[in-house]
Amino acid sequence: MFSQVEFAKRDGRNLLIVLAIMIPILFLVADGALGARVVAAVVGGVLTMITFLVVTVTINRFGPDY
């Protein structure tokens, strides 16, 4: 499936790096009880992941060829 949307191995690695950075930051910035902070961090991480995937696939498909 990923070969059809032009998603490379390095893009997967970059996705994990983005999630590894965003989830702890969102956890620390969120306000509320511990459970609410965890949920906010995970939901924010998933939304960040979806945004990263859409942008990466769009750049790979329509961006310049090197």
C-alpha positions as CSV (number, residue, x, y, z in Angstrom):
1,M,0.0,0.0,0.0
2,F,2.8,2.5,0.9
3,S,4.4,1.9,-2.5
4,Q,1.3,3.2,-4.2
5,V,1.3,6.5,-2.2
6,E,5.1,7.0,-2.5
7,F,6.1,6.6,1.1
8,A,9.7,5.7,1.6
9,K,11.5,4.0,4.5
10,R,13.1,7.3,5.5
11,D,9.7,8.9,5.7
12,G,8.6,6.2,8.2
13,R,11.7,7.0,10.3
14,N,11.0,10.7,10.1
15,L,7.4,10.0,11.2
16,L,8.6,8.2,14.3
17,I,10.9,11.1,15.1
18,V,8.1,13.5,14.8
19,L,5.9,11.4,17.1
20,A,8.7,10.9,19.6
21,I,9.1,14.7,19.8
22,M,5.5,15.8,19.7
23,I,3.9,13.4,22.2
24,P,6.1,14.3,25.2
25,I,5.8,18.0,24.4
26,L,2.0,17.8,24.2
27,F,2.0,15.9,27.4
28,L,4.0,18.6,29.2
29,V,2.0,21.5,27.7
30,A,-1.5,20.0,28.4
31,D,-3.3,21.1,31.4
32,G,-5.5,18.9,33.6
33,A,-5.5,15.5,35.3
34,L,-2.9,12.9,34.3
35,G,-5.4,10.9,32.2
36,A,-6.5,13.9,30.3
37,R,-2.9,14.9,29.6
38,V,-2.2,11.4,28.2
39,V,-5.3,11.5,26.0
40,A,-4.5,15.0,24.8
41,A,-0.9,13.9,23.9
42,V,-2.0,10.8,22.1
43,V,-4.7,12.6,20.1
44,G,-2.4,15.4,19.3
45,G,0.3,12.9,18.2
46,V,-2.2,11.1,15.9
47,L,-3.3,14.4,14.4
48,T,0.4,15.4,13.9
49,M,1.0,12.0,12.3
50,I,-1.9,12.4,9.8
51,T,-0.7,15.9,8.9
52,F,2.8,14.6,8.4
53,L,1.6,11.7,6.2
54,V,-0.5,14.0,4.0
55,V,2.3,16.6,3.6
56,T,4.9,13.9,2.9
57,V,2.8,12.1,0.3
58,T,1.9,15.4,-1.4
59,I,5.5,16.5,-1.6
60,N,6.6,13.1,-2.9
61,R,3.9,13.0,-5.5
62,F,3.8,16.6,-6.7
63,G,7.2,18.0,-5.6
64,P,10.3,18.5,-7.8
65,D,12.2,15.5,-9.1
66,Y,15.8,15.4,-8.0
